[in-house]
Amino acid sequence: MTDPVKTYDAIIVGGGPAGATAAQTLAEAGASVLLIDKPGRIKPCGGAVPPKLIRAFKIPDSQIVARTQGARILAPSGLEVDMPIGEGYVGMVDREHFDEFLRERAAAAGAERRNGTFETFERDDQGAAIIVFSPSEAPDQTARARARVVIAADGARSKLAQQTVKGADKVKSVFAYHEIVRAPAAGSHSHYDPQRCDVYYDGRISPDFYGWVFPHGAVASVGTGSQVKGFSLRGAVKSLRESAGLADCEVVRREGAPLPYKPAPRWDNGRDVVLAGDAAGAVAPSSGEGIFYAMTSGQMAAEGALEFLATGQARALANVRKRFMKAHGKVFFILGIMQHFWYRNDQRRERFVKICADEDVQRLTWQGYMEKELVRRDPGAHARIFFKDMAHLLGLSPR
């Protein structure tokens, strides 16, 4: 009798940037891949993609909806600090279209796509992983698929991760909310700039994170986030739109979702499951940046899965987190310290914005962000920034 449950080399649950990148990487290597994604879900996201991501993952110009030339940082007092990039730009993508582009690219590489909702993780009589999901075309029914290896890329508070990986239910998250609004016509607005990202460090907008106004071509993302229970994100975004002069702009859509701010302590189950993207907590502290780290972790998870498929050694999956943290752990550590010290109250936020006016800070910030690595070539600048940070933190710097 034919087994009705189809077997794949890899099943990936979640088709965001992490899952789609993992599916493409595996399919291009010749693995049989099933990518299961819940349709209609768009993550609230500023949509910034640095040059390194655009190059490394071959993102075409058609997906770049805006090119920003710098940022404006705003303090609680109303102080504004401009941070021009200089050479180059930061690309902006619209997640509604960008994620689908990545899924289509994975399918073109050979991955099989299914729209559906993950339900449970099971094992058959031989101990193989079984993914149970509800197909979108028949949501009252369930389907099953067998996998030699599974990648959980179904977002923060991943249902699959919580069923399979110890400690996955303890990953802390900020809840993010944004509104996509029609952008003002070019030149018609005194404050909004379609080539600039505005970042608000203000306790009224977020008591422990920040607010943003990011251009997306014909539309703009206006959002904030917080882990403080009871804080009104919708009320904060309303205030942010008023502050930015965007209160009368038409709302195209509203989205909210949890956003992890620390990598999960473990990314694998020691057997045949590995995490990627938000499910793994691969989001930069302080900035909340996730697209680059999601795609990087998805690629690394796929590479670990390929090694596992070739060798049967579970340590190939355990090494995914080690590789990721070796490449990005120092940056995450520094950004975590920044968030801990500078986001605690408006007095510190005010000082933080003043620090952003420093030329050394701006230069090293953009160099690090654009290429996703710590800049080691200018130790003198790092020393100057350290002492300036300490002076601001201790209140020794003029206000």
Secondary structure, DSSP 8 states (H G I E B T S, - for coil): ---SSEEEEEEEE--SHHHHHHHHHHHHTT--EEEEE-TT-------EE-HHHHHHTT--GGG--EEE-EEEEE-TT--EEEEE--SS-EEE--HHHHHHHHHHHHHHTT-EEEEEEEEEEEE-TT--EEEEEEETTSTTS-EEEEEEEEEE-S-TT-HHHHHHSTTGGG--EEEEEEEEEE---TTS-SS--TTEEEEE--TTT-SSS-EEEEEETTEEEEEEEE--TT--HHHHHHHHHHHTT-TTS-EEEEEEEEEE-S--S--B-SSSEEE-GGGGT---TTT---HHHHHHHHHHHHHHHHHHHHH--THHHHHHHHHHHHHHHHHHHHHHHHHHHHTSSHHHHHHHHHHTTSHHHHHHHHHHHHHTS---S-HHHHHHHHHHHHHHHTT-S--
